[in-house]
Amino acid sequence: MKHRIFRRRATAAILITCVLAVPGVTSPAAASQKKAVATPTAKTSAAARSPKPKTYSVTVDATRFQPEVLNIKPGDVVVWVNKDFFAHTATSKAGGWDSGSFASGGSWTHTFTKRGEFPYICTLHPTMKGTIRVK
């Protein structure tokens, strides 16, 4: 009886060794270690879920900002593109940012990081008005 038990254990040990030696086959312990390594961290998951910043364009033409009101999210980028015959500015009424003068065919870019409503004008043509809403 003892001889049969020893023989079964020895056969089982040989089978386990052979299975572990086959390429691509791993033990349950090794598989769980791989899963632990492959599992993303909470920080990685949060980064993967957060949307990438978008770039929006405001066209400056016929002494107007188009669109006049633009709704964006924090981190988004706005590019003002001057398609008018005249130089223009995009200047915050609150004084937070100012493009300076940019000529016909030129552009200016600003990234909005804070939430809020940001009215702006062209200092060269004060009737030109626009608003960026960061929600």
N, C-alpha and C positions, 0 to 999 in steps of 0.2 A: 504494500500500500504506500509506504514512504517513497519507494522507488518511482511509482507512477506520479505522485505529487511533484517530486523533484523534476521529473521529465517534463511535465506540463509547464512548470515555472521556467525551466530552461528554454523550452520551445517558445513560450510567450516572450521571454527576454530577447531571443534571437529575432522574432518577428518584429518586435518594437524597434530594435536596432536597425533592421533592414528597412523598415518604413521610414525611419528618421534619416536614413542615408540616401533615400531617393530624392533627387533634386526637385524642388518645388513643393515638397511635402514637409510640413512643420508640425511640431507637437502643439497641443492645445495651449501650453504655457507660452511658447514662442509666438503663436498667433495672437494671444491676448497682449503680449508685449508690443507687437506690431500695431495693433489697434490703438494702444495707448499712445504710441508715437504719432500715429496718423490723426488722432483726434485734435481738431483745432482748439486753441485756447480761447477763453472768453474775449480777450482783447482782439484776437484775429477775427472772431466771429462778428464782433461789433463793427470792426473796420470793413468787413465784407458786406455788411448790411447797410452801412452808411452810403448814401448816393454820392457819386462823384460830382464835383462842381460842374455847372453848365456855363456856357458862354452865350450871352445874348447880345444882339446888335441893335443899336439905336441909329437910325439913319438921320442925318442932318441935311435937309433939302428944302428949298423954297422957304427959307427962314422959319423952319419948323423942326421939332424933334418928333420922329416917328418910331415907335409909338410914344405918345405923350406921357402915358403912365405905363410902367413896367413892373410886374410882380415877379420877384425872384426869391431865392433862399440864401441864407448865410453861406458865404464861401463862393457864391456864383460871381461870374465876371461879366462886366458890361463893356462893350466896345462901341464908342461913338464913331461913326464913319461919315466924314464930310463929303457929300455929293453936291453941295451948293457951289455957287460961283464965288462966295465970300468966305473969309476966315471966320471961325466961330470959337466959342468956349463952351465947356460944360462945367459950371461953377455952382457948388453947393450954396444954397442961401444961408445955411447955418455956418458956413466957413470950414467945413470938414475936409473938402477936397476941391481942387481947381485944376482943370486941364491945361490952362494957359491957352493961348491962341493956336489953333491948328488949321492949316490952309486947306483949300479945296483939294480933294484927293487924299488928304491926311486922315489920321484916326488917333484916338486916345483910348486907353484901357484903364479900368479901375475895378478892383476886387472889393466887394462889400462883405465885411465880416460880421457886422452887428445888425441886429434886427431894428426895424424902425422905418419911418417914412422920411425920405430925403428929397425935398423939392430942390430943383436947380434951375438956373437960367443961363442964357448966353450973355455975358457982360458987355459984349459988343452990340447986341441986339436984345435989350431987356424985355421985349414983348415975347421973346421965345422962352417958353417954360416947359418943364417936364418934371416928373416925379418918379423916383425909384422906391418901391415898397419891398422891404426885405422881411419876409414872414417865416 
